[in-house]
Amino acid sequence: MRFSKQRELIQHIVQGTNSHPTAYWIFNKAKKKISNISMGTVYRNLNKLNNDGVIKIFYDNNIARYDWNTVAHDHLKCNKCGKITDINMHTKELQKKVWNQYKFEADNIEITISGICNNH
């Protein structure tokens, strides 16, 4: 990957938080360091980082969120405060169950469980 100070900053922002930020949140953080950065530059670099396996994109309803944790995992989402927490739901067993029940070979399972966290 060719060096880019914008890409390096965006990667640093994503890897520096567990909040599963949106592109707009990342853009606002990046703008504090590089005042002339554009939203298009943020999106292009997020996509490049995702394609290169450096970060991961997942969808919270229709909202793209960015995650430094590229190992397969799932999420808990609080419906009150919006907090998203990484969890591991043992999807290998679920892949076997999907195959046994539906004869469908799942190569990727991403689960988001929504509810209310213990802070409420």
N, C-alpha and C positions, 0 to 999 in steps of 0.2 A: 504494500500500500504506500503510495506516495505521501510524503509528509505534508501536512496542512495544519497551520496553527488553529484554524477554525475547528477542524475535525478533532484535533487533540483536546481542545477546550471542551467541545461537546461530549467527547468520550469521558473526560475527567468529571464533568457535571453529572452524567448518568451514573458513573461508577462511584460517585461520592454521596449517593443517596439511596435509601431503601424505600423511598416514597412512590416508586413506580410513576415517574413524572410524565406529563404530556409534553408534546413538542412546544406548545406555547409557554409552559413553565420553564423548559430548557432554554427557549429563546430569550425570555426575560433575564435569566441568570447569565447567559452568554453576552447579552447586550451590555451588562455592567462591566465586562472585560474588553469587549470589542464593540464599540459603540455603533459602528456602521454595518454590523452583521445583519443579514436579511433572514426572514422566515424561510425563504426558499433555500438558502444556504444551510439552515438548520435541518430542514427536511431532507435535502440531498445527502448530507453527512450522516444523519440518523439511518437512512436507508443503506448507505454504503457500509456503515458500521454493522448493521444487522446482516447484510449480505455476506460480510467478511466473518461473521460469527463472533464479533467482539461484544455485541449487545444483542438483546432479544426484544422483539415487538410482540405484545399481546393486546388483545382487544377487550375493553371494559365497555360492554354494550357496543356502541359504534365509535368509541374513543380509543385511539391508539395510545398505548402506554409503553414506556421503554424501561427495560430491566437489565441491570448489569449481570444478573445471574443467568447464565446461558445453559446451565444444567437443567434437564427436564424437571419441571415442578409445577405445582398448582397454587391456587390462591384462595384466601378468605377475604371477603369484602364486607365491611361494616356499612349497613344501609343508613346509619345515622351520621357518622363522622367521615365516611368515605375511605377510611384506612384500608390498605391492601397489604396482606401479610403472606409471605411465601410459606407453603406447606408441601409435604410429600404424601400423595395419596396412593402410592404403590401401583402405579398405572400398568406395570407389567402384568400383574394379576388381572386387572381389568381388561387388558388387551386379550388375554387368554379367554376370559369370560365372553367377550364380544365375539371372538372366533367360534367358541363352542355353541353359543346361542344363535348367532346370526350368520355364521360362515363368512364373516367380513374381517379381513386382515387390516387392523388399525395400525398405522405407523406413527401416529401422533395423537395423544389425548391430552387436552388441556381442560382442567376443571376449575371453575370459579364457584365457590360456595358463598352465598350471600346470607346475611343475617345481622345480628346486633353483637358488637364486641363487648367485652367485660368492662369497658370504660363507661358504660351507660347503665 
